[in-house]
Amino acid sequence: MKVKDAIRIFILIIFIGSGKLHAQPVYLLHRTYAQQFYILDSIFTVISNYDSVRVAAEIKKLAKWAGDNGDQQLRYSVNLMLFRYSERKGKYNPWLEKELPKFIQELSDNKMQFIKAEAMALMADHYWIDYNKSEAGFENAFNAYKIYSKVNAVDFPAKSFYLYSLGINYMRFREYKGALQFLQEAGNTVPFYKEIQLFNVQNAIGLCYRNIGIYDSAIYYFKAAYKDAEIKNSVIWMGITSGNIGITYYLQEQYKEAIPLLEKDIRTCIEGNVKSNAAKSLAILGDIYLIQNDKKRALQLLLQSYQIIIDKKRYWDYDLLQDIYPRLAKAYAANGDLEMAYKFMDSTTIVTDSIVNQKNMLRLSRVVQKQEREKFELEAQKLDDEKKMQSLTRNSLLGGIFSLAAIALLFINRQRLKYRIIQGKMQTEKMQADKELNNARLQLTNFTRNIQEKNELIEKFSAEIERLQALPCSVELPDTQANLQKLQQSTILTEEQWEDFRTVFEKVHNGFFLRLREKLPDLSPAEVRFIALSKLNFNNKEMAGILGISTDAIRMSRHRLRKKLNLPEDENLDKLVEKI
């Protein structure tokens, strides 16, 4: 950019920051989209650091000034900058979610395609903040891709960034092969937008290859990312890519090569105050030391990784937690702490996360299916239109009678095609519903098996404690009954876990809780849980393990419930539950 252009940008910044129009930013008027984009983006970089109502007001003034001077493209671009300013903190914004779709519709009417693509990509970023709205996020991202994929980055400067963002969000849903398509396209896009560097893209591609088990390609891209980071003197990214190479060596059981690379990643990220990036390498290094029987060092590193993840509370680190739980259990057991080992063996968190991941995968698959279906319908419509044109041209030479016959034939074919599409859609939806039901049944089966395993472990611990108490030195043991009670209480079903369990239960036994409420409206929440577990044929011991109470308490709950429902002595409570 020329010096005079930089001065004009500086004048614009003063104009926005001062609250008064000291100079008219005429240089912005009636330029190409790319020229206006770079200047507005430079302005946005400065104003995004300020949280001011006045800044928003000045953006609106600039948009009005552009409109008054007949530059509608600039007016829409500046208005979009206002939405970017509102979304910059990465938090849910109800105003943006309400108003940005209206803005996108207005752009559709005015054929501002590049700005529309920007707006839809921004809408996608906002939806991706909330996992529950991921489907809408992908839909907007795909619609934006349809526009910018057809042009080069010279005309649409943010192309590489949006491709990278789409690939990264595919990775979040473990769609690694799909992510590679967009990440490789981003890597081949020139020029790069300033928000990303080549090493960002290369590292992400390496992660995709590593997750699908193609380790040689993963190492190739990690090393390429390291080299580019070294050229750019990015110490943090040199550490991160070193750690990723080390993790790949670990997966190949090349521990000697992995250790120094993992240590470099941990040291660099902690010194650079990006501890969250060190969590994965800490966990892997801890596992290596566990394999090498350095038990104390292994436990120390795993606890350090665990604490970083707990402190950050980032939803994308939950998969890492699932890996750390069993490793911590193993490390505690190796160090002789059976109580802590049991707590980390509790698989309830893993089951809950599994449900969330499956829901997210389902959302993504629905969006992808919808996009593919729209593509098929568009191509089918195009082919149908071409056939119709050919038929009309040919039949026009044969006279009115043959023309009418051809039109009738086309109509019948069109109805048949529509029927086949409808039938195919219904079949796909049925298969999807069956798949969801089977997944729900599998989740309930896993839940039941986990509970049984927990109860078996408690019984083993109880037997071991009784054996130790029988030894001559048992007087020196701690209060074993109290320890056993702590173990039993660690399995209490929390409110959050109950809601996830309830969701899966409803998929298998559709309408059960509604029928239960209609038939027995006066049940307490605890009694509802008791009846739901009875529906799954859990025995008293298993219910006690789930709810964290004694079997005597279960029997008392069963007795109180029979009394509350006025059941005769000869009528079985389980038969009543079975009829609901």
C-alpha positions as CSV (number, residue, x, y, z in Angstrom):
1,M,0.0,0.0,0.0
2,K,1.3,3.5,-0.9
3,V,2.2,6.1,1.8
4,K,-0.7,8.4,0.6
5,D,-3.1,5.5,1.0
6,A,-1.9,4.9,4.6
7,I,-2.4,8.6,5.3
8,R,-5.9,8.4,4.1
9,I,-6.5,5.4,6.3
10,F,-5.1,7.3,9.2
11,I,-7.5,10.2,8.5
12,L,-10.4,7.7,8.5
13,I,-9.3,6.3,11.9
14,I,-9.1,9.9,13.3
15,F,-12.6,10.5,11.8
16,I,-14.1,7.5,13.5
17,G,-12.3,8.0,16.8
18,S,-13.0,11.7,17.2
19,G,-16.7,11.6,16.7
20,K,-16.6,14.4,14.1
21,L,-16.3,14.4,10.4
22,H,-13.0,16.2,10.0
23,A,-12.3,14.8,6.5
24,Q,-14.4,13.2,3.9
25,P,-12.9,9.7,3.1
26,V,-13.4,10.2,-0.6
27,Y,-10.6,7.7,-1.5
28,L,-13.0,4.9,-0.5
29,L,-15.7,5.8,-2.9
30,H,-16.5,3.7,-6.0
31,R,-13.5,1.4,-5.7
32,T,-13.4,-2.3,-6.4
33,Y,-14.6,-4.6,-3.6
34,A,-11.0,-5.8,-2.9
35,Q,-9.7,-2.2,-2.6
36,Q,-12.4,-1.2,-0.2
37,F,-12.0,-4.5,1.7
38,Y,-8.3,-3.9,2.5
39,I,-8.9,-0.3,3.7
40,L,-11.9,-1.2,5.8
41,D,-10.1,-4.2,7.2
42,S,-7.3,-2.0,8.3
43,I,-9.7,0.4,10.0
44,F,-11.5,-2.6,11.7
45,T,-8.2,-3.8,13.1
46,V,-7.8,-0.5,15.0
47,I,-11.4,0.0,16.2
48,S,-11.9,-3.6,17.2
49,N,-9.7,-2.9,20.3
50,Y,-12.3,-0.3,21.5
51,D,-15.6,-1.1,23.2
52,S,-17.5,2.0,22.6
53,V,-21.1,3.0,21.7
54,R,-19.6,6.0,19.9
55,V,-17.5,3.8,17.6
56,A,-20.7,2.0,16.5
57,A,-22.4,5.3,15.9
58,E,-19.5,6.5,13.7
59,I,-19.6,3.3,11.6
60,K,-23.3,4.0,11.0
61,K,-22.4,7.6,10.0
62,L,-19.8,6.3,7.5
63,A,-22.3,3.9,6.0
64,K,-24.9,6.7,5.5
65,W,-22.2,8.9,4.0
66,A,-21.4,6.1,1.5
67,G,-25.0,5.7,0.6
68,D,-25.5,9.5,0.2
69,N,-22.6,9.5,-2.3
70,G,-24.2,6.7,-4.4
71,D,-21.8,3.9,-3.4
72,Q,-24.0,1.1,-2.3
73,Q,-21.2,-1.5,-2.3
74,L,-19.3,0.7,0.2
75,R,-22.5,1.2,2.3
76,Y,-23.1,-2.5,2.6
77,S,-19.4,-3.2,3.4
78,V,-19.4,-0.6,6.2
79,N,-22.7,-1.9,7.6
80,L,-21.1,-5.4,7.6
81,M,-18.2,-4.0,9.6
82,L,-20.7,-3.0,12.3
83,F,-21.8,-6.7,12.5
84,R,-18.1,-7.7,12.7
85,Y,-17.6,-5.2,15.5
86,S,-20.5,-6.7,17.4
87,E,-19.2,-10.2,17.0
88,R,-15.5,-9.6,17.7
89,K,-15.6,-10.9,21.3
90,G,-16.7,-14.4,20.3
91,K,-19.7,-14.5,22.5
92,Y,-23.4,-15.1,21.8
93,N,-25.0,-11.9,20.6
94,P,-28.9,-12.1,20.2
95,W,-29.0,-8.8,18.3
96,L,-26.5,-10.1,15.7
97,E,-28.4,-13.4,15.3
98,K,-31.6,-11.5,14.7
99,E,-30.4,-8.8,12.4
100,L,-27.6,-10.4,10.3
101,P,-30.0,-12.8,8.5
102,K,-32.1,-9.8,7.5
103,F,-29.0,-8.1,6.2
104,I,-28.1,-11.3,4.2
105,Q,-31.5,-11.3,2.6
106,E,-31.2,-7.6,1.7
107,L,-27.8,-8.5,0.0
108,S,-29.6,-11.3,-1.9
109,D,-32.0,-8.8,-3.3
110,N,-29.2,-6.3,-4.3
111,K,-26.8,-9.0,-5.7
112,M,-23.9,-8.0,-3.6
113,Q,-22.4,-11.4,-3.8
114,F,-18.9,-10.9,-2.2
115,I,-20.4,-9.0,0.7
116,K,-23.1,-11.7,1.0
117,A,-20.4,-14.4,1.2
118,E,-18.6,-12.4,4.0
119,A,-21.9,-12.0,5.9
120,M,-22.8,-15.7,5.7
121,A,-19.3,-16.7,6.8
122,L,-19.6,-14.3,9.7
123,M,-23.0,-15.8,10.5
124,A,-21.4,-19.3,10.4
125,D,-18.7,-18.1,12.9
126,H,-21.4,-16.8,15.2
127,Y,-23.4,-20.0,15.1
128,W,-20.3,-22.1,15.7
129,I,-19.9,-20.4,19.1
130,D,-22.8,-22.6,20.3
131,Y,-22.5,-26.3,19.6
132,N,-26.3,-26.6,19.5
133,K,-26.4,-24.3,16.5
134,S,-23.6,-26.0,14.5
135,E,-26.0,-27.2,11.8
136,A,-27.0,-23.6,11.0
137,G,-23.3,-22.7,11.1
138,F,-22.3,-25.2,8.4
139,E,-25.3,-24.3,6.3
140,N,-24.2,-20.7,6.2
141,A,-20.5,-21.6,5.6
142,F,-21.4,-23.9,2.7
143,N,-23.6,-21.1,1.1
144,A,-20.7,-18.7,1.4
145,Y,-18.4,-21.3,-0.1
146,K,-20.6,-21.6,-3.2
147,I,-19.9,-17.9,-3.9
148,Y,-16.2,-17.4,-3.1
149,S,-15.0,-20.8,-4.4
150,K,-15.6,-19.6,-7.9
151,V,-13.3,-16.5,-7.6
152,N,-9.6,-15.9,-6.8
153,A,-8.1,-14.4,-3.7
154,V,-7.1,-11.2,-5.5
155,D,-10.8,-10.3,-6.0
156,F,-11.9,-11.9,-2.7
157,P,-9.1,-11.3,-0.2
158,A,-10.5,-13.3,2.7
159,K,-10.9,-16.5,0.7
160,S,-8.0,-18.4,2.3
161,F,-9.2,-17.6,5.8
162,Y,-12.8,-18.8,5.2
163,L,-11.5,-22.0,3.7
164,Y,-9.2,-22.6,6.7
165,S,-12.1,-21.8,9.1
166,L,-14.4,-24.3,7.3
167,G,-11.7,-27.0,7.4
168,I,-11.0,-26.4,11.1
169,N,-14.7,-26.8,12.0
170,Y,-14.9,-30.0,10.0
171,M,-12.0,-31.2,12.3
172,R,-14.0,-30.3,15.4
173,F,-16.6,-32.9,14.2
174,R,-13.9,-35.5,13.4
175,E,-14.7,-35.3,9.6
176,Y,-11.0,-35.3,8.8
177,K,-11.3,-36.4,5.1
178,G,-13.8,-33.6,4.5
179,A,-11.5,-31.1,6.4
180,L,-8.6,-32.0,4.1
181,Q,-10.5,-30.8,1.1
182,F,-10.9,-27.3,2.4
183,L,-7.5,-27.1,4.2
184,Q,-5.6,-28.1,1.1
185,E,-7.6,-25.6,-1.0
186,A,-6.7,-22.9,1.6
187,G,-3.0,-23.9,1.4
188,N,-3.1,-23.4,-2.4
189,T,-4.9,-20.1,-2.2
190,V,-2.7,-17.0,-2.9
191,P,-2.4,-14.4,-1.5
192,F,-3.0,-15.4,2.2
193,Y,-5.3,-13.3,4.3
194,K,-3.5,-11.8,7.3
195,E,-5.5,-13.8,9.9
196,I,-3.7,-17.0,9.1
197,Q,-0.2,-18.1,8.2
198,L,0.9,-21.0,6.0
199,F,2.1,-22.9,9.0
200,N,-1.4,-22.8,10.5
201,V,-2.8,-24.6,7.4
202,Q,0.1,-27.1,7.2
203,N,-0.2,-28.0,10.8
204,A,-4.0,-28.5,10.5
205,I,-3.5,-30.8,7.5
206,G,-0.9,-32.8,9.5
207,L,-3.5,-33.2,12.3
208,C,-6.0,-34.6,9.8
209,Y,-3.6,-37.1,8.4
210,R,-2.5,-38.2,11.9
211,N,-6.1,-38.7,13.0
212,I,-6.8,-41.0,10.0
213,G,-3.6,-42.9,10.6
214,I,-1.5,-41.8,7.7
215,Y,1.6,-40.9,9.8
216,D,4.2,-40.4,7.1
217,S,2.0,-37.6,5.5
218,A,1.3,-36.2,8.9
219,I,5.0,-35.8,9.7
220,Y,5.7,-34.3,6.3
221,Y,3.2,-31.5,6.9
222,F,4.2,-31.0,10.5
223,K,7.9,-30.5,9.4
224,A,6.8,-28.2,6.6
225,A,4.8,-26.2,9.2
226,Y,7.9,-26.1,11.5
227,K,10.1,-24.8,8.7
228,D,7.6,-22.1,7.8
229,A,7.3,-21.1,11.4
230,E,11.1,-21.0,11.7
231,I,11.2,-18.6,8.7
232,K,8.6,-16.4,10.3
233,N,10.4,-16.6,13.6
234,S,7.2,-17.9,15.4
235,V,8.7,-19.6,18.5
236,I,5.3,-20.7,19.8
237,W,4.4,-22.5,16.5
238,M,7.9,-24.1,16.3
239,G,7.1,-25.6,19.7
240,I,3.5,-26.6,18.7
241,T,4.6,-28.4,15.5
242,S,7.5,-30.1,17.4
243,G,4.9,-31.4,19.8
244,N,2.7,-32.7,17.0
245,I,5.7,-34.5,15.5
246,G,6.5,-36.0,18.9
247,I,2.9,-37.2,19.3
248,T,3.0,-38.9,15.9
249,Y,6.2,-40.7,16.9
250,Y,4.5,-41.7,20.2
251,L,1.6,-43.3,18.1
252,Q,4.3,-45.2,16.2
253,E,5.8,-46.3,19.6
254,Q,9.0,-44.5,18.8
255,Y,9.3,-43.1,22.4
256,K,13.0,-42.1,22.3
257,E,12.4,-39.8,19.3
258,A,9.1,-38.5,20.8
259,I,10.3,-37.4,24.3
260,P,12.6,-34.4,23.3
261,L,10.0,-33.1,20.9
262,L,7.2,-33.2,23.4
263,E,9.4,-31.6,26.1
264,K,10.2,-28.7,23.6
265,D,6.5,-28.2,23.0
266,I,5.7,-28.1,26.7
267,R,8.5,-25.8,27.6
268,T,7.8,-23.4,24.7
269,C,4.1,-23.2,25.3
270,I,4.3,-22.7,29.0
271,E,7.0,-20.0,28.6
272,G,4.8,-18.4,25.9
273,N,1.8,-18.5,28.3
274,V,-0.3,-20.7,26.0
275,K,-0.5,-23.6,28.4
276,S,-3.6,-25.0,26.8
277,N,-1.5,-26.1,23.8
278,A,0.9,-27.9,26.2
279,A,-1.9,-30.1,27.7
280,K,-1.9,-32.7,24.9
281,S,1.9,-33.1,25.0
282,L,1.9,-33.3,28.8
283,A,-0.6,-36.2,28.7
284,I,1.3,-38.1,26.0
285,L,4.6,-37.6,27.8
286,G,3.0,-38.8,31.0
287,D,1.8,-41.9,29.3
288,I,5.3,-42.6,27.9
289,Y,6.7,-42.4,31.4
290,L,4.0,-44.7,32.6
291,I,4.9,-47.2,30.0
292,Q,8.6,-46.9,31.1
293,N,7.5,-47.5,34.7
294,D,8.5,-44.0,36.0
295,K,5.2,-43.9,38.0
296,K,5.7,-40.7,40.0
297,R,6.8,-38.6,37.0
298,A,3.9,-40.0,34.9
299,L,1.4,-39.0,37.6
300,Q,2.9,-35.6,37.9
301,L,2.7,-34.8,34.2
302,L,-0.9,-36.3,33.8
303,L,-2.1,-34.2,36.7
304,Q,-0.5,-31.1,35.2
305,S,-2.3,-31.7,31.9
306,Y,-5.6,-32.4,33.7
307,Q,-5.4,-29.2,35.7
308,I,-4.8,-27.1,32.5
309,I,-7.9,-28.5,30.8
310,I,-10.1,-28.1,33.9
311,D,-8.9,-24.5,34.3
312,K,-9.5,-23.6,30.6
313,K,-12.9,-25.3,30.4
314,R,-12.7,-25.4,26.6
315,Y,-15.3,-27.7,25.0
316,W,-12.8,-28.9,22.3
317,D,-10.5,-30.3,24.9
318,Y,-13.1,-32.8,26.2
319,D,-11.8,-35.6,23.9
320,L,-8.4,-35.1,25.6
321,L,-10.0,-35.5,29.0
322,Q,-11.4,-38.9,27.9
323,D,-7.8,-40.0,27.2
324,I,-6.5,-38.6,30.5
325,Y,-9.1,-40.2,32.8
326,P,-8.0,-43.8,32.2
327,R,-4.3,-42.8,32.2
328,L,-4.8,-41.1,35.6
329,A,-6.6,-44.1,36.9
330,K,-3.7,-46.3,35.8
331,A,-1.1,-43.9,37.2
332,Y,-2.9,-43.7,40.6
333,A,-3.2,-47.5,40.7
334,A,0.5,-47.8,39.9
335,N,1.3,-45.4,42.8
336,G,-0.9,-47.4,45.2
337,D,-3.8,-44.9,45.5
338,L,-6.8,-47.2,44.9
339,E,-9.4,-44.6,45.9
340,M,-8.3,-42.0,43.4
341,A,-7.8,-44.8,40.8
342,Y,-11.5,-45.7,41.1
343,K,-12.7,-42.2,40.8
344,F,-11.0,-41.6,37.5
345,M,-12.2,-45.0,36.3
346,D,-15.8,-43.7,36.5
347,S,-16.9,-43.6,32.9
348,T,-20.0,-41.4,33.4
349,T,-18.2,-38.4,32.0
350,I,-17.0,-40.4,29.0
351,V,-20.6,-41.6,28.3
352,T,-21.9,-38.0,28.5
353,D,-19.2,-36.8,26.1
354,S,-19.9,-39.6,23.7
355,I,-23.6,-38.6,23.6
356,V,-22.6,-35.0,22.8
357,N,-20.1,-36.0,20.1
358,Q,-22.7,-38.3,18.4
359,K,-25.2,-35.5,18.4
360,N,-22.7,-33.1,16.8
361,M,-21.7,-35.7,14.2
362,L,-25.4,-36.1,13.4
363,R,-25.8,-32.4,13.0
364,L,-22.9,-32.2,10.6
365,S,-24.1,-35.2,8.6
366,R,-27.5,-33.7,8.2
367,V,-26.1,-30.5,6.8
368,V,-23.8,-32.4,4.4
369,Q,-26.7,-34.6,3.3
370,K,-28.9,-31.5,2.7
371,Q,-26.1,-29.9,0.6
372,E,-25.7,-33.1,-1.4
373,R,-29.5,-33.4,-1.9
374,E,-29.7,-29.8,-3.1
375,K,-26.8,-30.4,-5.5
376,F,-28.5,-33.5,-6.9
377,E,-31.9,-31.7,-7.2
378,L,-30.2,-28.8,-9.0
379,E,-28.4,-31.1,-11.4
380,A,-31.6,-33.1,-12.0
381,Q,-33.5,-29.9,-12.7
382,K,-30.8,-28.8,-15.1
383,L,-30.9,-32.1,-17.0
384,D,-34.7,-32.0,-17.0
385,D,-34.7,-28.5,-18.5
386,E,-32.2,-29.5,-21.2
387,K,-34.3,-32.5,-22.1
388,K,-37.4,-30.3,-22.3
389,M,-35.7,-27.8,-24.6
390,Q,-34.5,-30.5,-26.9
391,S,-37.9,-32.2,-27.0
392,L,-39.6,-28.9,-27.8
393,T,-37.2,-28.1,-30.6
394,R,-37.5,-31.5,-32.1
395,N,-41.2,-31.9,-31.7
396,S,-42.0,-28.4,-33.1
397,L,-41.0,-29.8,-36.5
398,L,-43.6,-32.6,-36.2
399,G,-46.7,-30.5,-35.8
400,G,-49.2,-30.0,-33.1
401,I,-50.2,-33.6,-32.4
402,F,-46.7,-34.8,-31.8
403,S,-45.9,-31.7,-29.7
404,L,-48.8,-32.4,-27.4
405,A,-47.7,-36.0,-27.1
406,A,-44.1,-35.0,-26.2
407,I,-45.4,-32.5,-23.6
408,A,-47.5,-35.2,-22.1
409,L,-44.6,-37.6,-22.0
410,L,-42.4,-34.9,-20.3
411,F,-45.0,-34.3,-17.7
412,I,-45.3,-38.0,-16.9
413,N,-41.5,-38.3,-16.7
414,R,-41.3,-35.3,-14.4
415,Q,-43.9,-36.8,-12.1
416,R,-42.0,-40.1,-12.0
417,L,-38.8,-38.2,-11.2
418,K,-40.5,-36.3,-8.4
419,Y,-41.9,-39.5,-7.1
420,R,-38.5,-41.2,-7.1
421,I,-36.9,-38.2,-5.3
422,I,-39.7,-38.2,-2.6
423,Q,-39.3,-41.9,-2.1
424,G,-35.6,-41.6,-1.8
425,K,-35.9,-38.8,0.7
426,M,-38.4,-40.8,2.8
427,Q,-36.1,-43.8,2.7
428,T,-33.1,-41.7,3.8
429,E,-35.1,-40.2,6.6
430,K,-36.2,-43.6,7.7
431,M,-32.7,-45.0,7.7
432,Q,-31.5,-41.9,9.7
433,A,-34.3,-42.4,12.3
434,D,-33.4,-46.1,12.6
435,K,-29.7,-45.2,13.0
436,E,-30.6,-42.7,15.8
437,L,-32.7,-45.3,17.5
438,N,-29.9,-48.0,17.3
439,N,-27.4,-45.5,18.6
440,A,-29.7,-44.7,21.5
441,R,-30.1,-48.4,22.3
442,L,-26.4,-48.9,22.2
443,Q,-25.9,-45.9,24.6
444,L,-28.4,-47.4,27.0
445,T,-26.6,-50.8,26.7
446,N,-23.2,-49.2,27.4
447,F,-24.7,-47.3,30.3
448,T,-26.0,-50.5,31.8
449,R,-22.7,-52.3,31.3
450,N,-20.7,-49.4,32.9
451,I,-23.0,-49.5,36.0
452,Q,-22.5,-53.3,36.3
453,E,-18.7,-52.9,36.0
454,K,-18.8,-50.2,38.7
455,N,-20.7,-52.4,41.1
456,E,-18.4,-55.3,40.4
457,L,-15.4,-53.1,41.2
458,I,-17.0,-51.9,44.5
459,E,-17.6,-55.6,45.4
460,K,-14.0,-56.4,44.6
461,F,-12.8,-53.4,46.7
462,S,-15.1,-54.6,49.5
463,A,-13.7,-58.1,49.4
464,E,-10.1,-56.8,49.3
465,I,-10.8,-54.5,52.3
466,E,-12.4,-57.4,54.3
467,R,-9.3,-59.6,53.4
468,L,-6.9,-56.9,54.6
469,Q,-8.9,-56.4,57.8
470,A,-8.5,-60.1,58.6
471,L,-4.7,-59.7,58.5
472,P,-2.8,-59.2,61.8
473,C,-1.9,-55.7,60.8
474,S,-5.4,-54.6,60.0
475,V,-5.6,-52.4,63.1
476,E,-3.2,-50.0,61.3
477,L,-5.6,-49.7,58.3
478,P,-7.8,-46.5,57.9
479,D,-11.5,-46.7,58.3
480,T,-12.2,-49.0,55.4
481,Q,-16.0,-48.8,55.7
482,A,-15.8,-45.0,55.2
483,N,-13.5,-45.5,52.2
484,L,-16.0,-47.9,50.7
485,Q,-18.8,-45.5,51.2
486,K,-16.8,-42.7,49.4
487,L,-16.4,-45.1,46.4
488,Q,-20.1,-45.8,46.3
489,Q,-20.9,-42.1,46.5
490,S,-18.7,-41.3,43.5
491,T,-21.3,-42.9,41.2
492,I,-24.1,-40.4,42.0
493,L,-26.0,-39.5,38.8
494,T,-25.8,-35.7,38.6
495,E,-28.5,-33.4,37.1
496,E,-26.5,-32.9,33.9
497,Q,-25.9,-36.6,33.5
498,W,-29.5,-37.4,34.3
499,E,-30.7,-35.0,31.5
500,D,-28.3,-36.8,29.0
501,F,-29.5,-40.2,30.2
502,R,-33.2,-39.0,29.9
503,T,-32.6,-37.9,26.3
504,V,-31.2,-41.3,25.3
505,F,-33.9,-43.1,27.3
506,E,-36.6,-41.2,25.5
507,K,-35.2,-42.2,22.1
508,V,-35.5,-45.9,23.0
509,H,-38.8,-45.7,25.0
510,N,-40.5,-42.8,23.2
511,G,-43.1,-40.9,25.2
512,F,-42.3,-42.9,28.5
513,F,-42.0,-39.8,30.7
514,L,-45.1,-38.2,29.3
515,R,-47.2,-41.3,29.9
516,L,-45.7,-41.6,33.3
517,R,-46.6,-38.0,34.2
518,E,-50.2,-38.5,32.9
519,K,-50.7,-41.8,34.7
520,L,-48.8,-40.8,37.9
521,P,-48.8,-37.0,38.2
522,D,-47.7,-36.8,41.8
523,L,-44.3,-38.5,41.6
524,S,-41.2,-36.7,42.9
525,P,-38.1,-36.4,40.7
526,A,-36.3,-39.1,42.7
527,E,-39.3,-41.5,42.2
528,V,-39.3,-40.7,38.4
529,R,-35.6,-41.7,38.3
530,F,-36.4,-44.9,40.3
531,I,-39.1,-45.9,37.9
532,A,-36.9,-45.2,34.8
533,L,-34.2,-47.4,36.2
534,S,-36.8,-50.1,37.0
535,K,-37.9,-49.9,33.4
536,L,-34.3,-51.0,32.4
537,N,-34.6,-54.0,34.8
538,F,-31.8,-52.8,37.1
539,N,-31.7,-54.8,40.4
540,N,-31.5,-53.1,43.8
541,K,-27.7,-53.3,44.0
542,E,-27.3,-51.7,40.5
543,M,-29.8,-48.9,41.4
544,A,-27.9,-48.2,44.6
545,G,-24.6,-47.9,42.6
546,I,-26.2,-45.4,40.1
547,L,-27.9,-43.2,42.7
548,G,-25.1,-43.4,45.3
549,I,-27.2,-44.8,48.1
550,S,-27.4,-48.1,50.0
551,T,-29.5,-51.2,48.9
552,D,-31.5,-50.7,52.1
553,A,-32.4,-47.2,50.9
554,I,-33.5,-48.7,47.5
555,R,-35.8,-51.2,49.3
556,M,-37.3,-48.4,51.4
557,S,-37.9,-46.3,48.2
558,R,-39.6,-49.3,46.6
559,H,-41.8,-49.8,49.7
560,R,-42.7,-46.1,50.0
561,L,-43.6,-46.0,46.3
562,R,-45.9,-49.0,46.6
563,K,-47.6,-47.4,49.5
564,K,-47.9,-44.1,47.6
565,L,-49.5,-45.9,44.7
566,N,-51.8,-48.0,46.9
567,L,-50.6,-51.2,45.4
568,P,-51.9,-54.4,46.9
569,E,-49.4,-56.8,48.4
570,D,-50.0,-59.3,45.6
571,E,-49.3,-56.8,42.8
572,N,-45.8,-56.5,41.5
573,L,-44.4,-52.9,41.1
574,D,-42.3,-54.0,38.1
575,K,-45.5,-55.1,36.2
576,L,-46.9,-51.6,36.7
577,V,-43.8,-50.0,35.3
578,E,-43.8,-52.4,32.4
579,K,-47.3,-51.2,31.4
580,I,-46.3,-47.5,31.2
